[in-house]
Amino acid sequence: MAAATGVSSGHKAEEMVYYRTVNSLPFNFSTYPAQAVPLAPLSWFEGKYVLIGVDLQQIDRHPTPFALLSGAETGVLPGVAIHAHSLARLLSGNRITVPWPAVGYAPMLVVGLFCLWIVSRPIPVVFKPFAVAGAVLLVWIGEAWAFARFAILVPMIAPALLVLGLSAFVGFLAWRRDANARHFLQNAFSKYVSPAVVAAIVKEPNALHLGGERREVTCVFTDVEGFTSLSEKLAPEVIAEVLNEYLHGLCELFIEHGATIDKVIGDAVVGFFGAPVAQNDQSERAVSLALAVQDLEQRLRERLARRGHSFGATRIGVHGGPAIVGNFGGNRFFNYTAIGDTVNTAARLEGANKYIGTKNCISAEVAKQTARFLLRPVGVLHLKGKSQGIEAFEAMSRTSENIILCEEYGKAYALLAIDDKLATAAFELLVTNYPQDALIAFHHGRLASGHFRADIHLADK
């Protein structure tokens, strides 16, 4: 064909050029039935190249690139039409430029490296497929524009499939790496710190640094009465067994109620609500935890008594307010904890139980946000180092006996609070009806010593 047209095409194989309409359909060259040629005017053929051929549906139809977009019916052309496209290319001098492989694969290589970097990063998995697909699509758009505008043809399908495949494989390896790291971190840290802290660290590893933030928290302090003397009586192996049984149950209760365990010191467990995750019902959780701890230690005391061991009651202090919560310590070792006056006050309230005979001591800041619990006023505690008194309450399980007790106690306490002389008689009756109630006995003793009103001074405590 090149010899017939007098146009040299060289000896190098070139990509076929197909011509299309504005609708991206195959260009329709003028065709005439062979029997109509003798009747057609000569001007139709003058100065033109004429191709003579047949259109055999079964054996002379060939697929072209148009079949990818327009389907087989439109994109499969007869051989003579394909020759017409080839002749038009020779006459016009149009040609498709195929760059060197290094140049043609370069765009997808760059995008491939970007995709591998993205999928290997510790970012949410759901974002990775969108980032990879978007990057490959962007390269496709650029290569399609280069072909449409400058007839530059670069490989598109094979490199893209390679990039997608490698990205999927590397993404899977990164997912397994991150999952194993999270699993290891959770298993390792959960043995030492609260699961709430572990969950926060896994979610945001960058938060694992020194420093804190101001939060509203509710602190809970627990301690076992007479544990030191118990340790002196029992063998170390026995006391370790008893202590582990107690602490295991206690820590489980803290976790069940959503508390963050701050520290375990001997027989004491310290925790708080409101961090690292905010909790709108932290006061109710704290009081509920206090009652659950009392129930736990009562059942434990009964079991240990059957084994011949005595175990003291658990004293609990609860207070809420602002605190600085975060990681404190050194650059190598630090602890996730809460610091501030709120924490110190909760510790003081726990210690106050020993002197006023209560099992738990809950500040008014917490009590006023817990309407569903049975609370009886203890008094206004004046603690060492505190310029103002702290109104405290004791939470009790809601039984019929306790409800009646709280009603009778509340009337007597109201007389005590207003310095009414009838308070002495009221507590005389209470101590007779409830001789085992330590708080009633405490107030009865104060009244007998001439200490009226509800102010309780524990300046040395």
Backbone hydrogen bonds, N-H to C=O, Kabsch-Sander energy under -0.5 kcal/mol:
donor,donor_aa,acceptor,acceptor_aa,energy
5,T,1,M,-1.6
6,G,2,A,-1.4
7,V,2,A,-1.1
8,S,6,G,-0.5
18,Y,16,M,-0.5
21,T,25,L,-2.5
24,S,21,T,-2.0
27,F,19,Y,-2.5
29,F,27,F,-0.8
36,A,33,P,-1.5
37,V,33,P,-0.7
37,V,34,A,-1.1
39,L,36,A,-0.6
40,A,36,A,-0.9
40,A,37,V,-1.1
44,W,41,P,-1.4
45,F,42,L,-1.5
46,E,42,L,-1.4
48,K,45,F,-1.6
51,L,49,Y,-0.5
53,G,51,L,-0.5
56,L,54,V,-0.6
57,Q,55,D,-0.7
60,D,56,L,-2.2
62,H,77,L,-3.1
64,T,75,G,-1.0
67,A,64,T,-2.0
67,A,75,G,-0.5
68,L,65,P,-1.3
69,L,65,P,-0.6
69,L,66,F,-0.6
70,S,66,F,-3.0
71,G,67,A,-1.1
75,G,71,G,-2.8
76,V,72,A,-1.7
77,L,62,H,-2.3
77,L,75,G,-0.7
79,G,60,D,-1.3
81,A,78,P,-0.6
82,I,78,P,-1.7
83,H,79,G,-2.1
84,A,80,V,-1.6
85,H,81,A,-1.9
86,S,82,I,-2.1
87,L,83,H,-2.6
88,A,84,A,-2.4
89,R,85,H,-1.8
90,L,86,S,-1.9
91,L,87,L,-2.4
92,S,88,A,-2.3
93,G,89,R,-2.1
94,N,89,R,-0.5
97,T,151,A,-2.8
98,V,96,I,-0.6
103,V,100,W,-0.6
104,G,100,W,-3.0
105,Y,101,P,-2.5
109,L,105,Y,-2.2
110,V,106,A,-2.5
111,V,107,P,-2.3
112,G,108,M,-2.5
113,L,109,L,-2.3
114,F,110,V,-2.1
115,C,111,V,-2.9
116,L,112,G,-2.5
117,W,113,L,-2.0
118,I,114,F,-2.4
119,V,115,C,-2.7
120,S,116,L,-1.1
121,R,117,W,-0.6
121,R,118,I,-1.2
123,I,121,R,-2.0
127,F,124,P,-1.4
128,K,124,P,-0.7
128,K,125,V,-0.8
130,F,126,V,-0.5
131,A,127,F,-2.0
132,V,128,K,-2.5
133,A,129,P,-2.8
134,G,130,F,-2.3
135,A,131,A,-2.0
136,V,132,V,-2.4
137,L,133,A,-2.5
138,L,134,G,-2.0
139,V,135,A,-1.8
140,W,136,V,-2.3
141,I,137,L,-2.4
142,G,138,L,-2.0
143,E,139,V,-2.7
144,A,140,W,-2.7
145,W,141,I,-2.2
146,A,142,G,-2.1
147,F,143,E,-1.9
148,A,144,A,-2.5
149,R,145,W,-2.7
150,F,146,A,-2.1
151,A,147,F,-1.4
152,I,146,A,-1.4
153,L,97,T,-2.8
153,L,151,A,-0.6
154,V,152,I,-0.6
160,A,156,M,-1.4
161,L,157,I,-2.6
162,L,158,A,-2.2
163,V,159,P,-2.6
164,L,160,A,-2.8
165,G,161,L,-2.6
166,L,162,L,-2.7
167,S,163,V,-2.6
168,A,164,L,-2.4
169,F,165,G,-2.2
170,V,166,L,-3.1
171,G,167,S,-2.8
172,F,168,A,-2.1
173,L,169,F,-2.2
174,A,170,V,-2.6
175,W,171,G,-2.4
176,R,172,F,-2.4
177,R,173,L,-2.4
178,D,174,A,-2.9
179,A,175,W,-2.8
180,N,176,R,-2.7
181,A,177,R,-2.3
182,R,178,D,-2.8
183,H,179,A,-2.6
184,F,180,N,-2.7
185,L,181,A,-2.7
186,Q,182,R,-2.9
187,N,183,H,-2.4
188,A,184,F,-2.8
189,F,185,L,-2.7
190,S,186,Q,-1.9
191,K,188,A,-0.8
192,Y,189,F,-2.2
193,V,189,F,-3.0
194,S,261,I,-0.7
197,V,194,S,-0.7
198,V,194,S,-2.1
199,A,195,P,-2.8
200,A,196,A,-1.7
201,I,197,V,-2.3
202,V,198,V,-2.7
203,K,199,A,-2.1
204,E,200,A,-2.1
207,A,204,E,-2.0
208,L,205,P,-1.9
209,H,207,A,-2.2
211,G,327,N,-2.8
213,E,325,V,-2.4
215,R,323,A,-2.9
217,V,215,R,-0.7
217,V,321,G,-2.6
218,T,273,F,-1.6
219,C,319,H,-2.8
220,V,271,G,-3.0
221,F,317,G,-2.7
222,T,269,V,-1.4
223,D,315,R,-1.9
225,E,313,A,-3.1
227,F,224,V,-1.2
230,L,226,G,-1.6
231,S,227,F,-2.3
232,E,228,T,-1.3
233,K,229,S,-1.0
233,K,230,L,-0.5
234,L,230,L,-1.7
239,I,235,A,-2.6
240,A,236,P,-2.2
241,E,237,E,-1.8
242,V,238,V,-2.6
243,L,239,I,-2.7
244,N,240,A,-2.4
245,E,241,E,-1.9
246,Y,242,V,-2.2
247,L,243,L,-3.2
248,H,244,N,-2.3
249,G,245,E,-1.6
250,L,246,Y,-2.4
251,C,247,L,-3.0
252,E,248,H,-2.0
253,L,249,G,-1.8
254,F,250,L,-2.1
255,I,251,C,-2.2
256,E,252,E,-2.7
257,H,253,L,-1.9
258,G,255,I,-1.5
259,A,254,F,-2.9
260,T,272,F,-2.9
261,I,259,A,-0.6
262,D,260,T,-0.6
262,D,270,V,-2.4
263,K,270,V,-1.5
265,I,268,A,-2.4
266,G,264,V,-0.6
268,A,265,I,-2.6
269,V,222,T,-0.6
270,V,263,K,-2.7
271,G,220,V,-2.3
272,F,260,T,-2.0
273,F,218,T,-2.1
282,Q,279,Q,-1.1
285,R,281,D,-2.2
286,A,282,Q,-2.2
287,V,283,S,-2.2
288,S,284,E,-2.4
289,L,285,R,-2.2
290,A,286,A,-2.2
291,L,287,V,-2.2
292,A,288,S,-2.1
293,V,289,L,-2.6
294,Q,290,A,-1.9
295,D,291,L,-2.0
296,L,292,A,-2.3
297,E,293,V,-2.8
298,Q,294,Q,-1.8
299,R,295,D,-2.0
300,L,296,L,-2.4
301,R,297,E,-2.4
302,E,298,Q,-1.8
303,R,299,R,-2.0
304,L,300,L,-2.8
305,A,301,R,-2.1
306,R,302,E,-1.5
307,R,303,R,-0.9
308,G,305,A,-1.1
309,H,304,L,-3.2
315,R,223,D,-3.3
315,R,313,A,-0.5
316,I,359,K,-1.7
317,G,221,F,-2.4
318,V,361,C,-2.4
319,H,219,C,-1.7
321,G,217,V,-2.6
323,A,215,R,-2.2
324,I,339,I,-2.5
325,V,213,E,-2.9
325,V,323,A,-0.6
326,G,337,T,-2.3
327,N,209,H,-0.5
327,N,211,G,-1.9
328,F,326,G,-0.6
328,F,335,N,-2.7
330,G,333,F,-3.1
335,N,328,F,-2.8
337,T,326,G,-2.7
337,T,335,N,-0.8
339,I,324,I,-2.3
342,T,322,P,-0.7
344,N,340,G,-1.8
345,T,341,D,-2.6
346,A,342,T,-1.8
347,A,343,V,-1.9
348,R,344,N,-2.2
349,L,345,T,-2.5
350,E,346,A,-1.9
351,G,347,A,-1.9
352,A,348,R,-1.8
353,N,349,L,-0.9
353,N,350,E,-0.7
354,K,351,G,-0.9
355,Y,352,A,-1.2
356,I,352,A,-1.7
357,G,353,N,-1.8
358,T,353,N,-0.5
361,C,316,I,-2.4
362,I,393,F,-3.2
363,S,318,V,-2.2
364,A,391,E,-1.8
366,V,363,S,-0.8
367,A,363,S,-2.6
368,K,364,A,-2.4
369,Q,366,V,-1.5
370,T,367,A,-1.8
373,F,370,T,-1.1
374,L,396,M,-0.7
375,L,373,F,-0.8
376,R,394,E,-2.2
378,V,392,A,-2.9
379,G,392,A,-1.2
380,V,454,A,-2.6
381,L,379,G,-0.8
381,L,390,I,-3.0
382,H,456,I,-3.0
383,L,381,L,-0.8
384,K,458,L,-0.9
386,K,383,L,-1.9
387,S,385,G,-0.5
390,I,381,L,-2.9
391,E,389,G,-0.5
392,A,379,G,-2.7
393,F,362,I,-2.5
394,E,376,R,-2.6
396,M,374,L,-2.8
399,T,397,S,-1.8
403,I,399,T,-2.3
404,I,400,S,-2.0
405,L,401,E,-2.4
406,C,402,N,-2.7
407,E,403,I,-1.9
408,E,404,I,-2.3
409,Y,405,L,-3.0
410,G,406,C,-2.7
411,K,407,E,-1.5
412,A,408,E,-1.7
413,Y,409,Y,-3.0
414,A,410,G,-2.0
415,L,411,K,-1.4
416,L,412,A,-2.0
417,A,413,Y,-2.7
418,I,414,A,-1.2
419,D,416,L,-1.3
420,D,415,L,-2.8
423,A,420,D,-2.0
424,T,421,K,-0.8
425,A,421,K,-0.5
426,A,422,L,-2.1
427,F,423,A,-2.4
428,E,424,T,-1.8
429,L,425,A,-1.9
430,L,426,A,-1.9
431,V,427,F,-2.6
432,T,428,E,-1.0
433,N,429,L,-2.1
434,Y,430,L,-3.1
437,D,434,Y,-1.4
438,A,436,Q,-0.7
441,A,437,D,-1.9
442,F,438,A,-2.2
443,H,439,L,-2.3
444,H,440,I,-2.4
445,G,441,A,-2.2
446,R,442,F,-2.1
447,L,443,H,-2.5
448,A,444,H,-2.0
449,S,445,G,-1.4
450,G,447,L,-1.2
451,H,446,R,-3.0
452,F,450,G,-1.0
453,R,416,L,-0.6
456,I,380,V,-3.1
457,H,455,D,-0.6
458,L,382,H,-2.8
458,L,456,I,-0.7
461,K,458,L,-2.0
